[in-house]
Amino acid sequence: MEWPIQEVARSAGVTSRALRHYDDIDLLKPVRVGHGGLRYYDGEALIRLQRILLLRELGLSLGAIADVLAGQRDTDSALRTHLRLLEQERERLDRQIRSVRTTLTKSEGGEPLMPDEVLDGFDHTQYKGEVTERWGKEAYERGDRWWRGLSEEEKRGFKQRQLDIAHAYAEAHRRGAAPDGEEAQAITRRHYDWVASGWQGRWPTAEQFAGLGQMYVADPRYTAHYDSHGDGTAQFVCEAMEVFAERKL
């Protein structure tokens, strides 16, 4: 069987532009190209795409993914790592749910609140293992030092900027703005600057920024920041980031 690029993109939660880019860099070739340049993919290509998306979620660059696939490495190892990360995230969410339930119960009953109950599951250091595994110990320690060095006001301001950007994206998407249009790209510029500030002034490359956009549709934790109502805003953000990366970076 064969599937057209639009169907594959929709099923994978990526953009057709991303699949065309994978073709251009010889990472994922279609089984054939039909009339008008329409790309078609077979089952083998779908399996390769699954591996690409999995490795992207693990934080690998496209170049590193190409090396992994060229080496014909066993997918079982990658799947085990992916499963472990998902289980860690499920455990964290379970802790947050219990924490919020406890807070609500005690608040309604007039009982005293304890910090270890209210804040269980919300400590940013819970990501230490995942960040270290994806990007290395130095990346975690650099980010941790930066975050701990901020004042409470600076932390609130940083979070508020992200919320404002997410709201702007959602409003633009609701009004039917195009990801490559002037409004969406202006928001994406703000987004890029915000990411750079979180990277301690290091400006993301085109590949890094577009890759981050892919995570917004591939990783539920990122998706929730932009697509809490399941209205497709995360996909809109992803496409806007890809356009920005192509045009500006």
N, C-alpha and C positions, 0 to 999 in steps of 0.2 A: 504494500500500500504506500501511497504518497500523500503528503499534505502540503498545501500552499503555505507560504511564509506567514500570511496573516493569521492563519489558524494555529500554527506552531507558536507564534509570538503570543497570541492570546492565551493559549494553554499554559505557556511557560511563565506568563506574567512579565514578559520583556517587550521591547519595542521591535518593530520590523527594522528600524534603523540599526539597532544593536546587532541583529542577526546579519544584516548586510555588512556591518563592520567586521564581524567574525569571519565572514566569507572573504572580505578584502585582505585580512591578515592571515588567511589560510588556517584559521582555528576551527572553523566549522563550515565545510563545503556542502552546498545542496547536492542532491543526487542528480538534479538536472535543472536547467533554466529554460522556461517555456516562453511562449509568445509575450512580447513586451517586456522581457527581462524578468518575468515572475519566477521566483525561486521555489523549488519543491524539495521536500525532505522525506526520507524513508525512515524505517524503524531504526536502522543503525545510526543514522544522524540524530534521532531523538535520544538514543542512549548516550551518545557523545555529548549532546547538549545537557542532559541531566548531570553528567560528570562535570561539565564546565560550570554549571550553576552551583553545584555542590562545592566545588573548589573556590568559586567566588565567595560563597558564604563563609568559607574558612579563611578568607582574607588574602588569597593569592592574587597576584597581578595577572593580566592576560598573558604576559610573557612567561611567567612561571607556570601557568596552566598549560601553555603549549609545551613546555619542557616535560611536565608531568605526563601529559598524554602521549608525547613522542616516546617516552620511556616505557610505555605500556605497563605502568604500575597498577597493582591490584586495586580495584575499587573498594574491596572489602575494608581495607584499612581506613580509607577516607570515610566510608559509611559509618564505621565504628566511632570515629572521631566526631562526626556530625551527630550521631545518636547521643553521644556523651554530652555534647554541648546542649542539645535539646532537653535532655533529662535535667541538666543543671538549671536551665531556664525554667522548666516546669517546677522544680523544687523551689526556686526563688519566688515564682508567682504564687505557689501554694502558701509560702510563708507570708507574703504580702496580704493575701486573702485572709489568712488567720489573724494577722495583725489588725487589719481594718475591722474585722468582725469583733475582735476583742475590744478595740477602741469604741466601737458603736455600742456594744453591750454595756461596757463600764460607764460610758458617758450618759446613756439613757438611765442607768441605775444609780447614778450619782457616786459611783465608786472611784477611788483614786487611780490615776493612770501611772504606769511605770514606763520609763524610757525604753527598756529592752523589749517590752511588749508592743508599744506604739510604733517603734522604728525598726522592728525585725523585718529583714528582707529589703530594706531601703539603703543599706550602706553601699556606696559606690565601689568599695574594695572587693565586693563579691565578684566583680568582673576581672579580678587580678589574674586568675588562672586562664581565663579565655583570652584576655588581651595578650598575656605573655605567650600563650600558645600560637596566636595568630601573628603577632607583630614583634615579639621578643620582649625580654625583660626590660631593656632600656626604654622601650616605648611606654610601657606601663609606668615605670618609675618617673619618667619625664612628665607624663600627664598627671600623675598623682602629685608630684611636687608643685606643678602649676596650679592644680585645683586647690590644694591645701594652702597655697600661698595667697589665695584670693580672700578678700574680706567677705563677710556675709552679704553685704550690700552688692558687691561685685558678682557674687554667685547668683543672687536673685536677678541682677541685671542681665547676666549671661543667659539664664533660663528664660527670662521674659523676652529677650530678643528672639529666641527660638520659637516661642509661642506666638509672637507677633508675625513672624515669617510664615509659620504654619497657617495662621488665620488668613493672611494675605493670599497664600496659595489657594486655600479652600474657597475664598470669596471669588477669586479670579476663575477658578474651575467652575464654580456654581453659575457664574455669569456667562460661561461658554467661551472664555478666552482660549486662544490657541497656545500650546506650549512654546511655539517658536515666535509668538507675537511680542510686541513691545512691552506690554504689561507684565507678562509672565517672565520675560527675560530681565526686567528691572528687579523683580522680586528675587530672581535667581542670583543676580549680582549681590544683593543683600545677603543671601544665603551663603554664597561663596566667601564673602568677607567674614561672616560669622564663623564658618568652618575654619578659616585661616586663623582667626583669633583663638579658637580652641586648640589649634595646632601650634600655639605659641609663636604665631607670626610666620610659620612655614606655609607657603602657598601651594595648595594641591595642584598636581599636574592634571592635564586633561583626562588621562586614564584614571587617576585616583578619584577625581571628582565624579566622572561618569560611573565609576565603579561604586562609589558611595550611593549614587542614585539607584543603581541596580539593587542595592541592599534594601532600599526602602520598599521594594515590591517583593523581595525574596525572603526577608527576615521579619517575622511578625512583630518583633520588638520595635523595629524602625517604622514599619507600616503604621503601627498604632499612633505614632506621633502626627501623622498626616491624614490618616484614613480611618478615623475612629468610627465613622458611620458607614463604611463600606461603599462610598460613593465614587471610588476611583480616583480620589485626589492623589494618592501615593503614586499611581501610574502617571498622572499628570506631572507631578514633581519630577519623577524619573526622566520623563521625556524632555522637560524643560532643562534639566541639568545636562542631558546629553547634547542638546542643541547648544547650550552655553559652552560646554567643553569643546565642541567642534568649532564654534565661531570665535571664541575669545581666548582659549588656552593653547 
